[in-house]
Amino acid sequence: MIIDFLYLLIHCYAIFAGIFSIAYILFYVFLAILSYFAIIKHVKYQRYLEEEVLLRSNHILGVSVVAPAFNEGVNIVYNVKSLLSLTYPKYEVIIVNDGSTDDTLEKLISEFDLAKIDFYYQEKIPTKPVRGHYRSKNPVYSKLLVVDKINGKSKADASNAGINSSQYPLFLCTDVDCILKRDTILKLAKPFMESTTRVIASGAGIRISNSCDVKEGFLLKVHYPKEWYPRFQELEYVRSFLFGRMAWSQINGLLLVSGGLGMFDKEIVVNAGGYWHQSLGEDMELITRMRRYMHDSNKKFLIKYIPESLCWTEVPSTKTVFLRQRIRWARGLIQTLYLHRKMFLNPKYGKTAFLILPFFFLFEFMVPIIEFIGIITLISSFVLGLINFQFLLIVSLLIYLFYLSITIISILIDETLYRTYSNYKELLTLIGMAAIEPFVYHPVTVYAALKGYWYFFGKKEQKWGVMVRKGFDQPNKK
């Protein structure tokens, strides 16, 4: 009797998993087609409004670059100089010292000749108390504003203080350790000035700076990461940024603009309430809330994505730090979906309700759970002698080949358009990593996701944790 019941459960799960896998593959084929046309469109029309014309225009939109800093004393001076060297005629750099316990603030004051100033600070978005604002006495650094505040225990709180202190209608939120291309502001601001429909946010590709040649905050040469975890993350970034987000941008379906590189309409962000300081996925949660605000206000809007690598950032290089980051991301995903659950299938929210949120629930949140149940089912089938090895092998091979095809296509598109790596050996290594990713890296990400869900539903205290950085004092030697 029990055996018959287990057989029925296994059989039902096999049918469900088969239908789910087919739906998953078909949807990703759909995204692949969208991504292809979106990239072709971008390449064809990127000169619609000449960038040189924008740079000389008297009507160019001002941009505030907001970069929170907590205990970044190792590289803070170099990183600020890098941000101050961006090519854009009308911008400011706002460094938010989020209660650092090291010498971050002291180094800023000393290097940039800062002095505390009287500043008209409007707390449009509530934050932890701001202790003061600093500007340089040296006109060379006139674009720099440093905000010193009490630690808010999250990047969101620091970002909100920077937004409150900003003077321009657009702000670019980044991490102080990120290395931006010189024309990043222009690339991200361009959609806001080109479109007749209001653009509320824009994002672009992020790459990994681990193992790159970096000197005094400037990227000299791009290299494929040498360490294992950064190598797999590079692969993941290429696939998700160039393939996934470009497709969603084509149908105005972006639900995530990376916290490391995102430009926003300040008015909409403030009206939506700013970053939520309790969120562990503040970038996704903000975009979801902005979409909700625009739908509630019955206003048309666009969220744009530029398929170019404009930012390089250091990623976790050890398993411990990597797991901590991915557990937080998983908790941030389910936290956002739960917080905005009333939007699901609500006609008021259009494609956000019927396409975007269901996708993230089914194909982002549910996939690790389904994979885990699948492993249990596979083991049970083997023990009960119910497994069809030939069928399992065929299905597994088809799914693996589909994944590999999508990944290699993303890599080749990226290399064809942007020639990112210094030689073909690095490119071939990346493709080789794609072949072993499902067996080596993917199980770790599934484990992190499940642990994040467990922590969320178990209501374990939410913490950001610390990202230990190695810094970039000298270029890497070959």
N, C-alpha and C positions, 0 to 999 in steps of 0.2 A: 504493500500500500504506500509506504513512504517512498520506495523507489519509483513507483509510478508517478507520485506527486512531484518528486525531484526531476524526473524526466520531463514532465509537463512544463515545469518552471524553466528548465534549460531550453526546451523547444521554443517556448514563448519568447524567452530572451533572445534566442538566435534570430527569430523573425524580426523582433524589434530592432536588434542591432543591425540587421541587414537593411531594413528600411531606413534607419537613421544614417547609416554609412552612405547609402545611395543619395539621400537628400543632402548630406554633407558634401559629397563629391560634386553633385550637380550645382550646388550653390557656389562652390569655389570655382567651378568652370565659368559660371556666370560672372563672378568677380574678376576672373582672369580676362574675360572678354572686355569687361568695363575698363579694367586697368590698361589694356592695350590701346583702346581708343582714347582714353584720357591722356596717356603719354604721348601718343601721336598728335593729339590736339595741342598739348602743351608745347611740344617741339615746333609745331607748325606756326602757332600764333603767339609765341613768347615775345615777338617783336611788334605786337599790335600797338603798344605804346612804348616808344623807344626810352630806354632807361636814362640815356643822356638828356633827353628832353625833360624827364621828371626831375633830374638832379638840378637843372637850371630853372625850374619853374618857381614862381613866387607863391604858388598855391600848394606847395608840397606839404603833406601832413607831418606834424611833429610827432616824434616817438620818444617815449621814456623807456630806457632799458633798466628793468628791475632785477637785481641779482641779490638774493639773500645770502648771508655768509655767517656760518657758525664754526668757530675754531678752524679758520682757513689760513692761519698765519704763515704756513709753509710757503704758499704760493700767491697770497692775496695781492701783493704789489705787482707781480708779473701779470696776473689775471686782470687787474683793473687797467693796467696800461694797454693790454690787448683790447679790452672793451672800448677804451678811449680812442683807439686807432681805427675804428670802423668808418667806412666811407658813406657818409650821409650828412647833408647840410644842416639838418635841424633835429638834433636829438640830445638827450641828456643821459647820464649813467647814474643810477641810484643804487648804491651799495647799502644793504640793510644789515647792520651788525646785530645779529639776533642774540644778544647777551653772551657773546663769546667769553670763554674762561681762559683763553690763551692771549697772545699778544696781537690779535687781528687788528683791533682798533688802534693800538699804539703804533703799529707799523704804518697804518693808513695816515694817521696824523703826522707822523714823522716824514714819510716819503713824499706826501702830497701837500705838505705845509698847510694842514687844515686848521681852521679855527671855528669854534662854536658860534652860531649865528642865531639871531631872532628869526623865527620862521613861522609863517601863518599856516598852522597845521590844522586841517579839517579832517576829523575822524569820520569820514563817510561810511567806512566799514570798521566795525569795532575790532580793536586789537589790544594786546598787552600794552601797557604804558610806554610811550616814547620818551626817552631821556633827553634827546637833543638832536639837532641837525648841524652838520659841519660842511663848510665850503672851503676851497683852497684860496689862499692869499695870492697864489701864483696864477695869473691869467691864462697860462698854458693849460691849466686844468679847470677851466671855467665850466666845463660840461659836467663836472663831478659833484654829486651830492651824496653825503654819507649820513645815514639815519642810524642812530644808536637807540636800541630799545631793550626792554626786559625780555628774556627768552620766553617764547611762546610755545615751546616744545613741538613745533611743527613748521615746515616751510610755508604752509598756508598763511599762518599768522604774520610771518615776516613779509611775505609777498603783499599782503593786504596793507601793511604799514608803508611799503614802497609805493603802492597804488595811491594811497591817501596823500603821499608827498609829491606825486608826479604832477607836472604842469601841462603835458600834452594829451591830445585826444586818443592816441594809441599808446599801448605799452607792450613791450616785449619782455616776457618773463623767461628767465634763464637761470642756470646755476652758475655761481661765480667761478667754478672750475672749468666751465665749458669754454671751448675754443671756437670762436665764430669766424666764418669767412668774412672778408672785408665788406662785401656787398650784401651781407645777410639782411640788414634792416631794409634796404631797398627792395630786395626780392620778396620779403614778407609783406611790406607795406604796399607794394604795387597792386595787388588785388583790391585793396580798399579804395584805391584811386581810380581803378579801371572800371569797376562794376557799377551798373546802374541800380542793381539790387544791393541793399545794405549788407556788407560783409562784416560779420561780428567776430571772426577769428580766422587765423591762417597758421599753418604749420609747414614744416619741411623735414627732410631726412636728417637723421642723427646717426653718426658713425662713432666708432670706438677709437679712442686716442691711445689706449694701451699699446706699447711698443712703437708708436709713431715717434718721429724725431720732432721734439718740441723744445724750443729755447726761449726763455723769458716770456712765456705766455703766447708765443707764436708758433704755428704749425709749419715745420720746414718740409717734412716729407711723410707721406702716408705709408704705413707698413701694416701687413696683416698681423694680428696679435700672435705672440709667441706662446702664451699660456693657454691651457685647455679651455677653461671657462670663458675667457674673453673671446676665444676663437668661435665657440658655438654661439655666443651672443652676437658676434658680428654677422654670422649667417642668419640668425633670427632677425636682426635689424634690417638687413638687406631685403629679406622676404616680406616682413610686415610693413615697412615704410614704403617701399617701392611698389609692392604688389597690392597689399590689402588696403592701405589708406588711400592710395591713388584711385582705386576702384570706388570706395565709399565717397570720395570727393566728387567723382563724376556724377553721382546721383544726390549730391548734397546730403550725405548720410553719415558724415563723420561724427563720432561720439567721443573721440579722444584726440586732443592736441597735446603733444608731449610737454610735460612740465619743464623739460630741459630747453625747449625752444618752441615758444608759441607767442603769436602776436594777437592782441585783443582790442576790441572797441571798449574803451574805458567806461563810457556811459552805460553800456549794456551790462558790463560786469558789475558796476556799482549798483545799478538797479536790480540786478539779480541777487545781490547780497555778497558779492566777492567770493573768495575761496573759503570753503568751510574748514575751520581749523581742526575739527575732530575727524576729518576724513583721512583715510590712509591711501586714497587714490584721488587726491584733490584735483588733478588735471581732468580726469574723466568726469568726476562729479560736477565740476564747474561747467563743462560743456553741456552736460545733461540739463543742468539748471538754467543755463542760458537758452537752450532750445525750448525748455518749458516756458520761460519768460516770454520769448518771442511768440510762441503759440498762444499763450494767454493774452498777449497784447494784440493778437491778430496782425502781426507784422511779418512781411516776407523777409527772408534772410538767407545768407550763404555762409558756409564754412569751407574755406579753400585749403588745398594742400599743394605744395610745390614739390615735384619729384626730383629734387636736387639735394645733395648732401651739403648742408650749410653749417653743421655743428659737429664738433668732436668732443666726446666726454669720456672720462675714465669710468670703467664698469668694474663690478666685483671680480676679483681674480682668484678668490679662494671659495671653497664650497660653503664655509660657514657664513660669510658675508652674502654670497649669492642666495643661499636659502632664506636668509633673513629678508632680503629684498623681495624675493618672489612670494614669500608668505604674506608680506605686506601688500603686494600687488593683488594677490588672490582675495585677501580680506577687503581691499578697496573695491574690487569688482562686485562682490556680493553685497557689500555695504551700499554701494551706489544703486544697484538694482533693487534692493530692498527699500531704500529710502524713497525711490521714485516709482514704487510698485503701482501706484494709482494711475500712472501714465499708460501702463500696459493695456493694449487693445481699447484705448479710449479714443473715439473718433476725433476729439478735439485736438489731438496731437499728431494726426496724420501719419506719415511714414515713420516718425519716431516711435509711435505706439504699435504699429502693425508690422514693421520691418526691422528697424534698428534694434530696439530693445529685445524683441523675441530672438533675433540672431544672437545677441550677446548672451542671452539666457541659455539658449539651446546649444550653440556651437562654441561658446567660451566657458561659461559656468558649468554646463552639464557634461562636457566631454571628459574631463578627468574622472568624474564619478562613474560615467558609463564605462570608461576604460578599466577602472578598478573592479567594477562588477563583472566585467568581461573576463578579467584574470581569474577571479573566483569561480566563475562559470566554467572556464576552460579547465581549471584544476579539478573541479567536481566531475566534469565530463570524462576526464582522463581516469579518475578513480573509479567511476561507475562503468567504464568501458563504452561510453556513448559517443566518443569523439570520432569524427570522420576526418582523418589526417589529410586525405587528398583534397577535400573541400576546404579545410582550414588553410592549407598551403596555397591554394589558388587565390582565395580571398585575401590572404595576407600579402601575397606577392602583388596583386593588383593595387591594393592600398599603398604599399610601399613604392611601387613604380609611379603612382599618381603623385604622391608626395614629392618624390625625387624629381619628377618632371617640372612641377610647379617651382621648386627651389632652384633648379638649374636654369630655368627660364628667367627667373628673377635675377640671378647672378649675371647671366649673359646680357640682359637688358641694361643692368647697371654698368657693366664694363663697357658695353658698346657706346652708351651715352656719355659716360663720365670718366672712363679710364682711371679708376680710383687707385689701383695698386701699382707699385713700382716695377713689377715684373710678372711674367706669366707663371712663374713658379708659385708665387703667392696665390694667384687665381686658381691654379690647379689644386693647391692645398685646400682652398676654400671648398671646392667641389668635392674633394675627398672627404672633408668633414661632413658634408651633406649626406654622403653615403652611410656614415656610421651614426649620425645624429639620432635616429629613432631608437637605437639600441643602447647608446651611452648617455646622451644628454636628456632626451625626452622623458625617460623614467624619473629623473631628478626633478624636472619641472612639474610632473604629475604629482609626485610626492609633496612638493612644496605647496601646490594648489590645494590638495586635500587637507594638508595641515592647516593652511590658512582658513579653509572653510570650518574645520574643527574648532579653531580658535574663535572664529566669529560666532558660531552658534553656541559655543561654550562660554561666550562673553568674557573671554580672557582680556585683561587690560591691554589696550592698544598702545603700542609704542613704535616710534619710527626706527629706533636703533641708530647706530653710527656707521657711516660708510668710511672705512679707513682708506686714506688715499696715499699713494706712494709719492706723488708729486712729479714735477718735470723740471729738474734743475739743469740737466744737460741733455743734448741729443743722444739717443741710443746709438751705440756703436755696433756695427755689423760684426 
